[in-house]
Amino acid sequence: MATPETHLAPSTDSDPWHGANVFDPAFRDDPYPALRHLRENHPVDLTPVGIWRVSRYADVTRLLYDVPTGVRTTSGYLPGVDESLEGPRNFMLQQDPPTHTRLRKLVSSAFTPRAIKALKPRIQAITDACLDKVAARGEIDVIADLALPVPSTMICEMIGVPLEDRERFTVWTAKTTHALASRFLPPEMLAETQAAAMQLANYFQELIDSRRGHLGDDLLSTLMRAEEAGDRLSPLELLSQAIGLLIAGFETTIGLIGNGVRALLQHPAELAVLR
């Protein structure tokens, strides 16, 4: 049986990534042996791109809960983000307290355990409808038929985005997420990412303008009420939170469902336990 070491480069001593190069397709296809090696031999390492990695659970927990850290440097700089573009720096995930606290409170009521539990029947109905559509085929494209439509439908309903616009903004959001690694993108991909971000911003600005005067009980209306109050949310913050919630609301969940199904198929014993 192959050991974890057989999947690594012959010598990690001369490898600045220690066998866990995030840009290597082989690592992304099966990262777990390399991550195990990293935890056991280089639990805290400075990568060649200047980013520190902490790979042991206990260390990560201590860093998140016990150490006074944030997403920004002590001088307020946001590493890896082009802050000449004002939109990205205004989303709540790019902020430290007290700004993060203020922005998070505006939407936190929609994501409490009680609120999420109340969504379960709707999530089940959407999932059942997706599975019914492909039942006759006898096979399923997990991403296209399940992982994308379920969370994107839910976040549209929660935010108040017209579901009929989903095909347009799913393309924009997929490209916009590449901005998280903008410093590593080739020029042509960076241009695509920036164009998609602009299209997404224009879309939401038009949606916000069309909603004024007849707000509902969705998240976009909640944010707009805060913006109209004048002292809680600026127009740019409103736009940034709306876009950020849409992207974070379903792009991450597509990967969660897809990777989860893949992991279960690769571990039939665990799949049997779930069944």
Residue, then its C-alpha position, 0 to 999 in steps of 0.5 A: m500500500a502506498t504511504p503518504e510519502t510516495h505522493l510527495a516530491p523525492s526531497t522536500d528539504s529543497d522544496p520551499w513548498h514542502g510538497a504542498n504547492v497550491f499551484d500544482p494540479a497534482f496537489r489540488d487533485d489529492p492534497y491530503p497526503a501532502l497536508r499530512h506531511l506538512r502538519e507533521n513536519h512543517p506545521v508553521d511555514l512561510t510559503p514562497v509567495g510570502i504567505w504564512r500557513v498554519s496547518r495543525y488544528a490546535d494551532v489554527t484554533r489558538l490563532l482564531y480564538d486566543v490570539p489578537t489577529g485580523v484580516r488586515t495588518t496593524s497599519g490597516y493594509l489588506p494583503g493580496v487585495d488591490e484596494s484601489l478598487e473600492g468595492p472589495r475592501n468594503f465587504m464585511l469579510q475584508q474588515d476587522p472590528p469595529t467595522h466588521t461588527r457593524l456590517r455583520k450585525l445588519v445581516s446576522s439575524a438571517f443566519t442564526p441557527r433558528a433562521i436556517k432551521a426554518l429554511k429546511p423545508r424550502i431547501q428540501a423542496i428545491t432539492d427534491a425538484c432538482l432530483d426529480k428532473v434527472a431521475a428519468r435519466g438515471e444519472i446526475d451531473v452533481i454540479a450542474d443538476l444539484a450543487l449549483p441550483v440548490p444554493s443559488t436558488m436559496i440565496c436568491e430568495m434570501i437576498g431578494v434577487p430575481l431567480e430568472d437572472r441566475e444564469r447571468f450572474t452565476v457566470w459573473t460570480a464564478k469569474t469574480t471569485h478569482a479576484l481572491a487570488s488576483r496577485f497570481l492571475p495572468p493578465e488576460m484572466l485578471a482582465e476577465t475577472q475585473a470585467a465580471a466584477m464590473q458587470l456584477a456591480n452594475y447589475f446590483q446597482e440597477l437592482i437597488d435603484s429599482r427596489r427603492g420605495h417598495l422594500g420587502d423582508d429580504l436581505l437586500s431590503t434590510l441593507m437598503r433600510a440601513e443605508e437609507a438610515g444614513d448612519r449605518l451603511s454607505p451606498l458603496e457599503l450597501l453595494s459591496q455587501a449585496i455582491g459579497l453575500l451573493i457570492a459567499g452565499f452559493e459559490t462556496t456551497i457549490g464546492l462543499i456539495g461537489n467535494g462532499v459527494r466526491a469524498l463519499l464516492q471515494h469512501p464507500a464505507e462512510l457512504a454506507v454509514l450515511r445511508 
